[in-house]
């Protein structure tokens, strides 16, 4: 896999847990979508927005994961976790900016997988 191919879709998962309101999940997703639509016009974007129930999550928290998929089967991701001092809009934008940055260099893997692949290339 040396060619990314064409970007076919972007999917994602925006979540909150604990006492945090679902509107925070919507805010992260909406801010990410705004940047992604600007960077990749015409590409379908679907970000699931959820409030995790207590059997899946312990305590309070939030985050977003974005996955860009290509015609060659490549997947490049961007993600961000919420913090008490950071707005939900900024969290969504941070994940989108990571994805956009990794996509702009034409890589077939994202920044978090790259070092893991190199390990296997040496064997």
N, CA, C and O atoms as CSV, one atom per row, in Angstrom:
chain,resi,resn,atom,element,x,y,z
A,1,UNK,N,N,0.840,-1.169,0.000
A,1,UNK,CA,C,0.000,0.000,0.000
A,1,UNK,C,C,0.892,1.241,0.000
A,1,UNK,O,O,1.331,1.704,1.053
A,2,UNK,N,N,1.148,1.762,-1.177
A,2,UNK,CA,C,1.999,2.945,-1.282
A,2,UNK,C,C,1.265,4.155,-1.840
A,2,UNK,O,O,1.798,5.265,-1.820
A,3,UNK,N,N,0.064,3.958,-2.331
A,3,UNK,CA,C,-0.746,5.052,-2.868
A,3,UNK,C,C,-2.039,5.159,-2.071
A,3,UNK,O,O,-2.717,4.159,-1.833
A,4,UNK,N,N,-2.372,6.367,-1.664
A,4,UNK,CA,C,-3.586,6.579,-0.885
A,4,UNK,C,C,-4.840,6.355,-1.717
A,4,UNK,O,O,-5.824,5.812,-1.215
A,5,UNK,N,N,-4.820,6.763,-2.971
A,5,UNK,CA,C,-6.019,6.695,-3.803
A,5,UNK,C,C,-6.873,7.935,-3.595
A,5,UNK,O,O,-6.375,8.986,-3.193
A,6,UNK,N,N,-8.157,7.802,-3.872
A,6,UNK,CA,C,-9.099,8.915,-3.713
A,6,UNK,C,C,-9.781,8.829,-2.355
A,6,UNK,O,O,-10.126,7.743,-1.889
A,7,UNK,N,N,-9.971,9.974,-1.732
A,7,UNK,CA,C,-10.710,10.027,-0.476
A,7,UNK,C,C,-12.171,9.730,-0.778
A,7,UNK,O,O,-12.796,10.444,-1.562
A,8,UNK,N,N,-12.723,8.689,-0.169
A,8,UNK,CA,C,-14.101,8.295,-0.464
A,8,UNK,C,C,-15.093,8.734,0.598
A,8,UNK,O,O,-16.241,9.046,0.279
A,9,UNK,N,N,-14.668,8.764,1.870
A,9,UNK,CA,C,-15.583,9.199,2.927
A,9,UNK,C,C,-14.816,9.462,4.213
A,9,UNK,O,O,-13.687,9.007,4.399
A,10,UNK,N,N,-15.461,10.204,5.084
A,10,UNK,CA,C,-14.933,10.444,6.423
A,10,UNK,C,C,-16.029,10.055,7.403
A,10,UNK,O,O,-17.163,10.523,7.308
A,11,UNK,N,N,-15.675,9.203,8.335
A,11,UNK,CA,C,-16.623,8.819,9.372
A,11,UNK,C,C,-16.012,9.157,10.726
A,11,UNK,O,O,-14.843,9.535,10.813
A,12,UNK,N,N,-16.797,9.022,11.759
A,12,UNK,CA,C,-16.260,9.340,13.066
A,12,UNK,C,C,-17.193,8.982,14.193
A,12,UNK,O,O,-18.304,8.489,13.997
A,13,UNK,N,N,-16.695,9.253,15.383
A,13,UNK,CA,C,-17.392,8.900,16.612
A,13,UNK,C,C,-17.103,10.001,17.622
A,13,UNK,O,O,-15.967,10.151,18.072
A,14,UNK,N,N,-18.116,10.766,17.977
A,14,UNK,CA,C,-17.982,11.836,18.954
A,14,UNK,C,C,-18.754,11.414,20.197
A,14,UNK,O,O,-19.944,11.109,20.116
A,15,UNK,N,N,-18.083,11.396,21.348
A,15,UNK,CA,C,-18.736,10.815,22.524
A,15,UNK,C,C,-18.560,11.664,23.779
A,15,UNK,O,O,-17.603,12.425,23.920
A,16,UNK,N,N,-19.517,11.502,24.674
A,16,UNK,CA,C,-19.429,12.014,26.036
A,16,UNK,C,C,-19.846,10.886,26.966
A,16,UNK,O,O,-20.527,9.947,26.555
A,17,UNK,N,N,-19.432,10.988,28.220
A,17,UNK,CA,C,-19.794,9.978,29.209
A,17,UNK,C,C,-20.011,10.650,30.558
A,17,UNK,O,O,-19.592,11.786,30.783
A,18,UNK,N,N,-20.673,9.923,31.444
A,18,UNK,CA,C,-20.926,10.434,32.789
A,18,UNK,C,C,-22.014,11.482,32.795
A,18,UNK,O,O,-23.049,11.323,32.149
A,19,UNK,N,N,-21.775,12.558,33.530
A,19,UNK,CA,C,-22.786,13.608,33.659
A,19,UNK,C,C,-22.718,14.641,32.538
A,19,UNK,O,O,-23.506,15.586,32.521
A,20,UNK,N,N,-21.791,14.471,31.610
A,20,UNK,CA,C,-21.651,15.441,30.525
A,20,UNK,C,C,-22.830,15.343,29.561
A,20,UNK,O,O,-23.257,14.241,29.219
A,21,UNK,N,N,-23.361,16.486,29.118
A,21,UNK,CA,C,-24.531,16.479,28.234
A,21,UNK,C,C,-24.173,16.103,26.789
A,21,UNK,O,O,-23.069,16.380,26.318
A,22,UNK,N,N,-25.119,15.473,26.103
A,22,UNK,CA,C,-24.936,15.040,24.714
A,22,UNK,C,C,-24.641,16.232,23.801
A,22,UNK,O,O,-24.013,16.063,22.756
A,23,UNK,N,N,-25.083,17.429,24.180
A,23,UNK,CA,C,-24.824,18.602,23.327
A,23,UNK,C,C,-23.324,18.832,23.137
A,23,UNK,O,O,-22.912,19.416,22.134
A,24,UNK,N,N,-22.509,18.382,24.084
A,24,UNK,CA,C,-21.059,18.499,23.928
A,24,UNK,C,C,-20.568,17.614,22.784
A,24,UNK,O,O,-19.666,18.000,22.042
A,25,UNK,N,N,-21.156,16.440,22.644
A,25,UNK,CA,C,-20.817,15.536,21.542
A,25,UNK,C,C,-21.186,16.169,20.205
A,25,UNK,O,O,-20.422,16.103,19.242
A,26,UNK,N,N,-22.366,16.782,20.160
A,26,UNK,CA,C,-22.808,17.465,18.938
A,26,UNK,C,C,-21.867,18.621,18.594
A,26,UNK,O,O,-21.533,18.830,17.428
A,27,UNK,N,N,-21.450,19.359,19.597
A,27,UNK,CA,C,-20.568,20.505,19.373
A,27,UNK,C,C,-19.214,20.074,18.806
A,27,UNK,O,O,-18.700,20.702,17.880
A,28,UNK,N,N,-18.638,19.004,19.361
A,28,UNK,CA,C,-17.359,18.499,18.834
A,28,UNK,C,C,-17.520,18.059,17.382
A,28,UNK,O,O,-16.700,18.397,16.528
A,29,UNK,N,N,-18.587,17.301,17.109
A,29,UNK,CA,C,-18.818,16.799,15.752
A,29,UNK,C,C,-19.052,17.942,14.771
A,29,UNK,O,O,-18.479,17.953,13.681
A,30,UNK,N,N,-19.885,18.896,15.150
A,30,UNK,CA,C,-20.200,20.012,14.252
A,30,UNK,C,C,-18.965,20.848,13.917
A,30,UNK,O,O,-18.778,21.245,12.766
A,31,UNK,N,N,-18.125,21.116,14.915
A,31,UNK,CA,C,-16.931,21.924,14.640
A,31,UNK,C,C,-15.942,21.161,13.765
A,31,UNK,O,O,-15.272,21.757,12.921
A,32,UNK,N,N,-15.847,19.849,13.958
A,32,UNK,CA,C,-14.979,19.038,13.093
A,32,UNK,C,C,-15.516,19.029,11.663
A,32,UNK,O,O,-14.755,19.195,10.710
A,33,UNK,N,N,-16.809,18.837,11.518
A,33,UNK,CA,C,-17.431,18.788,10.190
A,33,UNK,C,C,-17.200,20.095,9.434
A,33,UNK,O,O,-16.918,20.072,8.236
A,34,UNK,N,N,-17.315,21.224,10.114
A,34,UNK,CA,C,-17.110,22.517,9.446
A,34,UNK,C,C,-15.728,22.606,8.807
A,34,UNK,O,O,-15.605,23.029,7.658
A,35,UNK,N,N,-14.691,22.213,9.536
A,35,UNK,CA,C,-13.334,22.254,8.973
A,35,UNK,C,C,-13.144,21.205,7.883
A,35,UNK,O,O,-12.506,21.474,6.865
A,36,UNK,N,N,-13.693,20.017,8.091
A,36,UNK,CA,C,-13.524,18.939,7.110
A,36,UNK,C,C,-14.224,19.255,5.793
A,36,UNK,O,O,-13.690,18.953,4.725
A,37,UNK,N,N,-15.404,19.854,5.852
A,37,UNK,CA,C,-16.118,20.223,4.618
A,37,UNK,C,C,-15.350,21.272,3.831
A,37,UNK,O,O,-15.338,21.262,2.600
A,38,UNK,N,N,-14.713,22.169,4.554
A,38,UNK,CA,C,-13.904,23.199,3.899
A,38,UNK,C,C,-12.680,22.575,3.223
A,38,UNK,O,O,-12.316,22.958,2.111
A,39,UNK,N,N,-12.057,21.624,3.896
A,39,UNK,CA,C,-10.841,20.991,3.371
A,39,UNK,C,C,-11.129,19.953,2.294
A,39,UNK,O,O,-10.342,19.787,1.362
A,40,UNK,N,N,-12.257,19.252,2.418
A,40,UNK,CA,C,-12.588,18.152,1.502
A,40,UNK,C,C,-14.017,18.303,0.981
A,40,UNK,O,O,-14.886,17.499,1.319
A,41,UNK,N,N,-14.269,19.334,0.158
A,41,UNK,CA,C,-15.632,19.556,-0.332
A,41,UNK,C,C,-16.141,18.366,-1.142
A,41,UNK,O,O,-15.407,17.777,-1.936
A,42,UNK,N,N,-17.396,18.028,-0.929
A,42,UNK,CA,C,-18.026,16.945,-1.683
A,42,UNK,C,C,-17.805,15.555,-1.117
A,42,UNK,O,O,-18.426,14.601,-1.585
A,43,UNK,N,N,-16.936,15.412,-0.123
A,43,UNK,CA,C,-16.686,14.096,0.475
A,43,UNK,C,C,-17.750,13.841,1.546
A,43,UNK,O,O,-17.965,14.685,2.416
A,44,UNK,N,N,-18.415,12.684,1.489
A,44,UNK,CA,C,-19.423,12.372,2.515
A,44,UNK,C,C,-18.789,12.289,3.911
A,44,UNK,O,O,-17.739,11.675,4.100
A,45,UNK,N,N,-19.455,12.923,4.876
A,45,UNK,CA,C,-18.973,12.923,6.259
A,45,UNK,C,C,-20.105,12.459,7.163
A,45,UNK,O,O,-21.214,12.990,7.107
A,46,UNK,N,N,-19.817,11.463,7.999
A,46,UNK,CA,C,-20.811,10.944,8.934
A,46,UNK,C,C,-20.139,10.712,10.285
A,46,UNK,O,O,-19.328,9.799,10.438
A,47,UNK,N,N,-20.484,11.541,11.252
A,47,UNK,CA,C,-19.920,11.404,12.592
A,47,UNK,C,C,-21.043,11.025,13.550
A,47,UNK,O,O,-21.990,11.786,13.756
A,48,UNK,N,N,-20.919,9.845,14.125
A,48,UNK,CA,C,-21.898,9.359,15.099
A,48,UNK,C,C,-21.694,10.131,16.402
A,48,UNK,O,O,-20.562,10.352,16.832
A,49,UNK,N,N,-22.795,10.534,17.021
A,49,UNK,CA,C,-22.740,11.313,18.258
A,49,UNK,C,C,-23.425,10.509,19.355
A,49,UNK,O,O,-24.598,10.157,19.231
A,50,UNK,N,N,-22.698,10.219,20.425
A,50,UNK,CA,C,-23.261,9.334,21.446
A,50,UNK,C,C,-22.966,9.819,22.867
A,50,UNK,O,O,-22.006,10.547,23.124
A,51,UNK,N,N,-23.828,9.385,23.763
A,51,UNK,CA,C,-23.595,9.518,25.197
A,51,UNK,C,C,-23.413,8.102,25.710
A,51,UNK,O,O,-24.366,7.324,25.761
A,52,UNK,N,N,-22.188,7.770,26.088
A,52,UNK,CA,C,-21.891,6.417,26.564
A,52,UNK,C,C,-22.571,6.184,27.909
A,52,UNK,O,O,-22.519,7.033,28.800
A,53,UNK,N,N,-23.209,5.022,28.043
A,53,UNK,CA,C,-23.857,4.730,29.314
A,53,UNK,C,C,-22.851,4.158,30.307
A,53,UNK,O,O,-21.708,3.867,29.952
A,54,UNK,N,N,-23.275,4.003,31.521
A,54,UNK,CA,C,-22.371,3.642,32.618
A,54,UNK,C,C,-21.723,2.274,32.478
A,54,UNK,O,O,-20.677,2.033,33.081
A,55,UNK,N,N,-22.312,1.370,31.700
A,55,UNK,CA,C,-21.682,0.053,31.550
A,55,UNK,C,C,-20.516,0.082,30.557
A,55,UNK,O,O,-19.746,-0.876,30.490
A,56,UNK,N,N,-20.374,1.161,29.789
A,56,UNK,CA,C,-19.265,1.292,28.837
A,56,UNK,C,C,-18.211,2.295,29.286
A,56,UNK,O,O,-17.086,2.274,28.786
A,57,UNK,N,N,-18.555,3.159,30.208
A,57,UNK,CA,C,-17.623,4.216,30.603
A,57,UNK,C,C,-17.674,4.440,32.106
A,57,UNK,O,O,-18.723,4.304,32.736
A,58,UNK,N,N,-16.535,4.783,32.660
A,58,UNK,CA,C,-16.437,5.089,34.081
A,58,UNK,C,C,-16.091,6.564,34.225
A,58,UNK,O,O,-15.079,7.019,33.691
A,59,UNK,N,N,-16.903,7.296,34.926
A,59,UNK,CA,C,-16.623,8.706,35.146
A,59,UNK,C,C,-17.064,9.590,33.998
A,59,UNK,O,O,-17.834,9.180,33.129
A,60,UNK,N,N,-16.564,10.805,34.015
A,60,UNK,CA,C,-16.912,11.804,33.008
A,60,UNK,C,C,-15.781,11.930,31.993
A,60,UNK,O,O,-14.605,11.850,32.347
A,61,UNK,N,N,-16.146,12.127,30.739
A,61,UNK,CA,C,-15.132,12.309,29.712
A,61,UNK,C,C,-15.750,12.567,28.362
A,61,UNK,O,O,-16.951,12.378,28.167
A,62,UNK,N,N,-14.919,13.002,27.423
A,62,UNK,CA,C,-15.398,13.263,26.068
A,62,UNK,C,C,-14.242,13.132,25.093
A,62,UNK,O,O,-13.073,13.207,25.471
A,63,UNK,N,N,-14.592,12.937,23.836
A,63,UNK,CA,C,-13.574,12.845,22.802
A,63,UNK,C,C,-14.186,12.631,21.436
A,63,UNK,O,O,-15.397,12.465,21.296
A,64,UNK,N,N,-13.331,12.637,20.436
A,64,UNK,CA,C,-13.784,12.450,19.059
A,64,UNK,C,C,-12.695,11.727,18.266
A,64,UNK,O,O,-11.505,12.001,18.420
A,65,UNK,N,N,-13.129,10.805,17.422
A,65,UNK,CA,C,-12.239,10.061,16.529
A,65,UNK,C,C,-12.767,10.254,15.111
A,65,UNK,O,O,-13.961,10.083,14.868
A,66,UNK,N,N,-11.889,10.608,14.173
A,66,UNK,CA,C,-12.259,10.811,12.773
A,66,UNK,C,C,-11.456,9.855,11.907
A,66,UNK,O,O,-10.259,9.668,12.127
A,67,UNK,N,N,-12.112,9.247,10.920
A,67,UNK,CA,C,-11.457,8.261,10.058
A,67,UNK,C,C,-11.716,8.610,8.599
A,67,UNK,O,O,-12.862,8.623,8.150
A,68,UNK,N,N,-10.647,8.892,7.863
A,68,UNK,CA,C,-10.739,9.137,6.420
A,68,UNK,C,C,-10.427,7.828,5.708
A,68,UNK,O,O,-9.412,7.193,5.994
A,69,UNK,N,N,-11.291,7.422,4.786
A,69,UNK,CA,C,-11.101,6.168,4.061
A,69,UNK,C,C,-10.896,6.443,2.581
A,69,UNK,O,O,-11.515,7.339,2.008
A,70,UNK,N,N,-10.006,5.647,1.966
A,70,UNK,CA,C,-9.679,5.859,0.561
A,70,UNK,C,C,-10.159,4.716,-0.320
A,70,UNK,O,O,-10.571,3.661,0.161
A,71,UNK,N,N,-10.093,4.957,-1.614
A,71,UNK,CA,C,-10.477,3.945,-2.598
A,71,UNK,C,C,-9.521,2.759,-2.598
A,71,UNK,O,O,-9.874,1.689,-3.093
A,72,UNK,N,N,-8.317,2.926,-2.054
A,72,UNK,CA,C,-7.338,1.836,-1.972
A,72,UNK,C,C,-7.355,1.121,-0.630
A,72,UNK,O,O,-6.507,0.268,-0.368
A,73,UNK,N,N,-8.315,1.464,0.221
A,73,UNK,CA,C,-8.428,0.804,1.512
A,73,UNK,C,C,-7.613,1.424,2.627
A,73,UNK,O,O,-7.538,0.864,3.721
A,74,UNK,N,N,-7.004,2.562,2.373
A,74,UNK,CA,C,-6.238,3.240,3.426
A,74,UNK,C,C,-7.191,3.926,4.401
A,74,UNK,O,O,-8.274,4.379,4.030
A,75,UNK,N,N,-6.759,3.987,5.647
A,75,UNK,CA,C,-7.500,4.715,6.674
A,75,UNK,C,C,-6.518,5.597,7.429
A,75,UNK,O,O,-5.504,5.126,7.945
A,76,UNK,N,N,-6.836,6.872,7.483
A,76,UNK,CA,C,-6.026,7.842,8.208
A,76,UNK,C,C,-6.934,8.468,9.258
A,76,UNK,O,O,-8.069,8.840,8.959
A,77,UNK,N,N,-6.439,8.584,10.488
A,77,UNK,CA,C,-7.289,9.033,11.588
A,77,UNK,C,C,-6.781,10.310,12.240
A,77,UNK,O,O,-5.597,10.644,12.182
A,78,UNK,N,N,-7.708,10.997,12.851
A,78,UNK,CA,C,-7.409,12.132,13.711
A,78,UNK,C,C,-8.269,11.987,14.948
A,78,UNK,O,O,-9.399,11.506,14.856
A,79,UNK,N,N,-7.768,12.389,16.094
A,79,UNK,CA,C,-8.549,12.240,17.320
A,79,UNK,C,C,-8.159,13.301,18.335
A,79,UNK,O,O,-7.098,13.919,18.241
A,80,UNK,N,N,-9.038,13.497,19.306
A,80,UNK,CA,C,-8.758,14.427,20.398
A,80,UNK,C,C,-9.639,14.062,21.586
A,80,UNK,O,O,-10.775,13.616,21.422
A,81,UNK,N,N,-9.102,14.258,22.771
A,81,UNK,CA,C,-9.852,14.045,24.005
A,81,UNK,C,C,-10.200,15.384,24.624
A,81,UNK,O,O,-9.415,16.331,24.581
A,82,UNK,N,N,-11.402,15.447,25.207
A,82,UNK,CA,C,-11.825,16.667,25.862
A,82,UNK,C,C,-11.064,16.904,27.151
A,82,UNK,O,O,-10.626,15.966,27.817
A,83,UNK,N,N,-10.918,18.165,27.488
A,83,UNK,CA,C,-10.295,18.569,28.749
A,83,UNK,C,C,-11.173,19.638,29.372
A,83,UNK,O,O,-11.865,20.375,28.668
A,84,UNK,N,N,-11.142,19.718,30.672
A,84,UNK,CA,C,-12.002,20.652,31.378
A,84,UNK,C,C,-11.777,22.102,30.944
A,84,UNK,O,O,-12.728,22.883,30.911
A,85,UNK,N,N,-10.563,22.468,30.619
A,85,UNK,CA,C,-10.250,23.859,30.283
A,85,UNK,C,C,-10.311,24.161,28.783
A,85,UNK,O,O,-9.983,25.270,28.361
A,86,UNK,N,N,-10.732,23.175,27.975
A,86,UNK,CA,C,-10.760,23.341,26.520
A,86,UNK,C,C,-12.203,23.234,26.026
A,86,UNK,O,O,-12.925,22.316,26.416
A,87,UNK,N,N,-12.621,24.160,25.176
A,87,UNK,CA,C,-13.995,24.128,24.661
A,87,UNK,C,C,-14.211,22.909,23.770
A,87,UNK,O,O,-13.273,22.395,23.162
A,88,UNK,N,N,-15.448,22.461,23.705
A,88,UNK,CA,C,-15.763,21.306,22.855
A,88,UNK,C,C,-15.509,21.623,21.388
A,88,UNK,O,O,-15.126,20.741,20.620
A,89,UNK,N,N,-15.721,22.874,20.995
A,89,UNK,CA,C,-15.437,23.270,19.619
A,89,UNK,C,C,-13.956,23.086,19.306
A,89,UNK,O,O,-13.598,22.603,18.231
A,90,UNK,N,N,-13.105,23.469,20.240
A,90,UNK,CA,C,-11.660,23.327,20.041
A,90,UNK,C,C,-11.236,21.866,19.965
A,90,UNK,O,O,-10.316,21.525,19.223
A,91,UNK,N,N,-11.899,21.006,20.724
A,91,UNK,CA,C,-11.586,19.573,20.684
A,91,UNK,C,C,-11.903,19.012,19.299
A,91,UNK,O,O,-11.082,18.308,18.711
A,92,UNK,N,N,-13.086,19.322,18.779
A,92,UNK,CA,C,-13.461,18.866,17.442
A,92,UNK,C,C,-12.543,19.410,16.370
A,92,UNK,O,O,-12.157,18.689,15.450
A,93,UNK,N,N,-12.191,20.687,16.485
A,93,UNK,CA,C,-11.280,21.303,15.515
A,93,UNK,C,C,-9.892,20.677,15.571
A,93,UNK,O,O,-9.252,20.501,14.534
A,94,UNK,N,N,-9.424,20.342,16.760
A,94,UNK,CA,C,-8.105,19.728,16.912
A,94,UNK,C,C,-8.034,18.381,16.195
A,94,UNK,O,O,-7.057,18.092,15.503
A,95,UNK,N,N,-9.065,17.564,16.360
A,95,UNK,CA,C,-9.096,16.264,15.676
A,95,UNK,C,C,-9.133,16.456,14.166
A,95,UNK,O,O,-8.431,15.762,13.430
A,96,UNK,N,N,-9.955,17.401,13.703
A,96,UNK,CA,C,-10.057,17.661,12.264
A,96,UNK,C,C,-8.736,18.185,11.705
A,96,UNK,O,O,-8.321,17.780,10.620
A,97,UNK,N,N,-8.076,19.076,12.430
A,97,UNK,CA,C,-6.793,19.620,11.967
A,97,UNK,C,C,-5.729,18.534,11.878
A,97,UNK,O,O,-4.931,18.527,10.940
A,98,UNK,N,N,-5.708,17.614,12.845
A,98,UNK,CA,C,-4.767,16.487,12.772
A,98,UNK,C,C,-5.008,15.663,11.515
A,98,UNK,O,O,-4.066,15.303,10.809
A,99,UNK,N,N,-6.270,15.368,11.240
A,99,UNK,CA,C,-6.615,14.574,10.060
A,99,UNK,C,C,-6.248,15.317,8.779
A,99,UNK,O,O,-5.650,14.737,7.873
A,100,UNK,N,N,-6.597,16.575,8.703
A,100,UNK,CA,C,-6.296,17.383,7.514
A,100,UNK,C,C,-4.788,17.458,7.288
A,100,UNK,O,O,-4.320,17.333,6.156
A,101,UNK,N,N,-4.034,17.660,8.355
A,101,UNK,CA,C,-2.574,17.748,8.240
A,101,UNK,C,C,-1.979,16.434,7.735
A,101,UNK,O,O,-1.126,16.440,6.847
A,102,UNK,N,N,-2.423,15.319,8.293
A,102,UNK,CA,C,-1.904,14.024,7.849
A,102,UNK,C,C,-2.307,13.723,6.407
A,102,UNK,O,O,-1.535,13.117,5.663
A,103,UNK,N,N,-3.497,14.137,6.012
A,103,UNK,CA,C,-3.962,13.913,4.643
A,103,UNK,C,C,-3.219,14.811,3.647
A,103,UNK,O,O,-3.019,14.419,2.497
A,104,UNK,N,N,-2.817,15.989,4.068
A,104,UNK,CA,C,-2.202,16.945,3.144
A,104,UNK,C,C,-0.828,16.504,2.646
A,104,UNK,O,O,-0.374,16.976,1.604
A,105,UNK,N,N,-0.166,15.615,3.366
A,105,UNK,CA,C,1.167,15.178,2.927
A,105,UNK,C,C,1.097,13.935,2.042
A,105,UNK,O,O,2.130,13.457,1.574
A,106,UNK,N,N,-0.099,13.407,1.809
A,106,UNK,CA,C,-0.255,12.262,0.916
A,106,UNK,C,C,0.134,10.928,1.522
A,106,UNK,O,O,0.328,9.951,0.798
A,107,UNK,N,N,0.250,10.875,2.830
A,107,UNK,CA,C,0.651,9.633,3.499
A,107,UNK,C,C,-0.454,8.581,3.430
A,107,UNK,O,O,-1.636,8.909,3.323
A,108,UNK,N,N,-0.052,7.318,3.494
A,108,UNK,CA,C,-1.029,6.221,3.504
A,108,UNK,C,C,-1.314,5.753,4.927
A,108,UNK,O,O,-2.187,4.911,5.142
A,109,UNK,N,N,-0.586,6.293,5.895
A,109,UNK,CA,C,-0.849,6.026,7.312
A,109,UNK,C,C,-0.784,7.349,8.073
A,109,UNK,O,O,-0.176,8.312,7.607
A,110,UNK,N,N,-1.411,7.388,9.240
A,110,UNK,CA,C,-1.374,8.616,10.027
A,110,UNK,C,C,-0.169,8.627,10.963
A,110,UNK,O,O,0.584,7.657,11.039
A,111,UNK,N,N,-0.002,9.727,11.664
A,111,UNK,CA,C,1.178,9.936,12.518
A,111,UNK,C,C,1.321,8.903,13.627
A,111,UNK,O,O,2.428,8.674,14.114
A,112,UNK,N,N,0.226,8.278,14.033
A,112,UNK,CA,C,0.287,7.320,15.132
A,112,UNK,C,C,0.604,5.903,14.670
A,112,UNK,O,O,1.080,5.091,15.464
A,113,UNK,N,N,0.352,5.597,13.424
A,113,UNK,CA,C,0.655,4.265,12.902
A,113,UNK,C,C,2.042,4.204,12.276
A,113,UNK,O,O,2.653,3.137,12.210
A,114,UNK,N,N,2.528,5.324,11.826
A,114,UNK,CA,C,3.783,5.374,11.077
A,114,UNK,C,C,4.933,4.674,11.797
A,114,UNK,O,O,5.618,3.848,11.195
A,115,UNK,N,N,5.155,4.982,13.053
A,115,UNK,CA,C,6.284,4.365,13.753
A,115,UNK,C,C,6.078,2.876,13.999
A,115,UNK,O,O,7.049,2.128,14.121
A,116,UNK,N,N,4.834,2.442,14.071
A,116,UNK,CA,C,4.556,1.017,14.262
A,116,UNK,C,C,4.839,0.218,12.991
A,116,UNK,O,O,5.282,-0.928,13.067
A,117,UNK,N,N,4.591,0.806,11.842
A,117,UNK,CA,C,4.842,0.137,10.564
A,117,UNK,C,C,6.341,-0.007,10.323
A,117,UNK,O,O,6.794,-1.030,9.811
A,118,UNK,N,N,7.100,1.002,10.685
A,118,UNK,CA,C,8.550,0.966,10.478
A,118,UNK,C,C,9.182,-0.216,11.210
A,118,UNK,O,O,10.117,-0.829,10.695
A,119,UNK,N,N,8.694,-0.535,12.377
A,119,UNK,CA,C,9.209,-1.678,13.138
A,119,UNK,C,C,9.115,-2.954,12.308
A,119,UNK,O,O,10.056,-3.746,12.282
A,120,UNK,N,N,7.990,-3.158,11.632
A,120,UNK,CA,C,7.781,-4.371,10.841
A,120,UNK,C,C,8.542,-4.351,9.518
A,120,UNK,O,O,8.814,-5.408,8.948
A,121,UNK,N,N,8.882,-3.181,9.030
A,121,UNK,CA,C,9.641,-3.084,7.779
A,121,UNK,C,C,11.081,-3.546,7.955
A,121,UNK,O,O,11.725,-3.937,6.981
A,122,UNK,N,N,11.582,-3.510,9.141
A,122,UNK,CA,C,12.966,-3.901,9.404
A,122,UNK,C,C,13.150,-5.412,9.526
A,122,UNK,O,O,14.285,-5.881,9.622
A,123,UNK,N,N,12.088,-6.166,9.526
A,123,UNK,CA,C,12.196,-7.623,9.700
A,123,UNK,C,C,12.014,-8.357,8.407
A,123,UNK,O,O,12.075,-9.587,8.382
